[in-house]
Amino acid sequence: MREFVVRAQSHRAVLGDEAAAQSVPWLAREIDNPALAAFLARRHGV
């Protein structure tokens, strides 16, 4: 479920929500999913 929250916040961040952008790394830090990490790297350049 937390992965869905991270993806939703990522979408909001791309739309310009600064608070969402700041929450993405914090929310994603304990999720061990290479697909999510690749998604975030492509989307946010992390």
trRosetta pair geometry for C-beta under 8 A, 3 or more apart (Angstrom, degrees):
i j d omega theta_ij theta_ji phi_ij phi_ji
1 4 5.8 -51 -162 30 41 112
1 5 6.9 41 144 -18 68 102
2 5 5.4 -51 -154 34 43 115
2 6 6.4 45 149 -21 70 101
2 27 6.5 -167 -178 178 99 95
2 31 6.0 -157 102 -77 116 120
3 6 5.6 -50 -150 34 36 113
3 7 6.4 34 152 -17 66 104
3 31 5.6 136 -83 -150 85 149
3 33 6.2 21 -107 19 134 157
3 36 5.6 -110 -142 -89 107 142
4 7 5.7 -53 -147 38 33 110
4 8 6.2 35 153 -20 65 106
5 8 5.7 -54 -146 37 31 112
5 9 6.2 29 155 -17 65 107
5 27 6.0 -120 109 -175 108 145
6 9 5.9 -56 -146 39 29 109
6 10 6.3 35 151 -25 63 106
6 24 6.1 92 -156 -144 79 71
6 27 4.9 -175 -89 111 87 118
6 28 4.7 95 -133 -76 141 92
6 31 6.6 -101 -19 9 155 157
6 36 6.6 50 95 -164 142 126
6 40 7.5 -49 158 -74 117 122
7 10 5.4 -52 -149 32 32 117
7 11 6.7 35 152 -20 63 100
7 36 7.5 -103 -63 -130 94 96
7 39 7.2 -20 -107 133 95 149
8 11 5.7 -51 -154 32 34 111
8 12 6.6 31 149 -15 65 104
9 12 5.5 -53 -149 38 37 113
9 13 6.2 43 150 -26 67 103
9 20 4.4 -171 -164 -163 77 92
9 21 7.9 -176 159 -61 92 25
9 23 5.3 -98 -163 87 149 111
9 24 5.2 -175 112 -80 117 78
9 27 6.3 109 29 30 155 153
10 13 5.5 -49 -147 31 32 115
10 14 6.6 34 153 -20 63 101
10 20 7.6 -153 -56 154 16 109
10 24 5.5 88 -79 -115 75 130
10 39 7.5 66 145 134 174 106
10 40 6.4 -120 -107 -107 139 79
10 43 5.7 47 -180 121 122 157
10 44 7.0 -106 -141 -40 100 117
11 14 5.9 -52 -153 32 32 111
11 15 6.7 26 150 -13 63 108
12 15 5.6 -62 -154 41 35 110
12 17 4.2 -25 155 36 96 140
12 20 3.7 -152 97 -111 115 175
13 16 7.8 145 -178 8 30 8
13 17 5.8 -84 -87 65 38 82
13 18 7.8 78 -130 -106 74 19
13 20 4.4 -141 -61 107 75 101
13 21 3.7 120 -136 -79 112 73
13 24 5.9 -37 -35 -35 153 132
13 44 7.1 2 113 -92 141 117
14 43 6.6 -78 -70 -174 121 107
17 20 3.9 50 102 13 116 117
17 21 6.6 166 94 -17 62 83
18 21 5.4 -52 -148 34 36 116
18 22 6.5 32 155 -17 67 104
19 22 5.9 -56 -151 37 32 109
19 23 6.4 27 153 -19 65 110
20 23 5.7 -61 -147 37 32 109
20 24 6.8 50 155 -42 65 93
21 24 6.2 -36 -156 3 31 115
21 44 7.7 152 -145 -124 89 126
22 25 7.7 -59 -175 30 37 95
22 26 7.4 20 144 -3 65 118
23 26 5.5 -71 -156 48 47 112
23 27 5.5 40 155 -20 84 113
24 27 6.1 -63 -142 40 24 105
24 28 5.9 8 167 -8 64 118
24 40 6.8 159 165 -134 123 121
24 44 6.9 164 107 -55 157 163
25 28 6.0 -67 -136 46 27 103
25 29 6.4 51 162 -58 63 93
25 46 7.2 171 -89 -124 104 148
26 29 6.2 -33 -154 -11 26 117
27 31 7.9 14 137 -13 66 122
28 31 5.3 -70 -156 34 57 116
28 36 6.6 -168 -144 145 113 123
28 37 7.8 141 169 -88 126 64
28 40 6.3 57 -143 -66 172 160
31 36 5.8 -29 120 80 127 159
33 36 4.0 63 87 10 112 111
33 37 6.7 171 90 -12 58 84
34 37 5.4 -54 -145 38 36 114
34 38 6.2 37 156 -20 68 104
35 38 5.8 -53 -147 37 30 110
35 39 6.3 36 151 -23 63 106
36 39 5.5 -51 -147 35 33 116
36 40 6.3 29 156 -15 66 106
37 40 6.0 -56 -147 39 29 107
37 41 6.3 31 154 -22 64 108
38 41 5.6 -53 -144 36 31 113
38 42 6.4 30 157 -17 65 105
39 42 6.1 -59 -152 37 26 107
39 43 6.1 12 157 -11 63 118
40 43 5.7 -63 -138 45 29 107
40 44 5.5 -24 180 27 70 114
40 46 5.4 -21 135 39 99 130
41 44 7.1 -71 -117 57 15 74
41 45 7.0 37 -171 -130 52 13
41 46 5.3 -103 -101 64 57 73
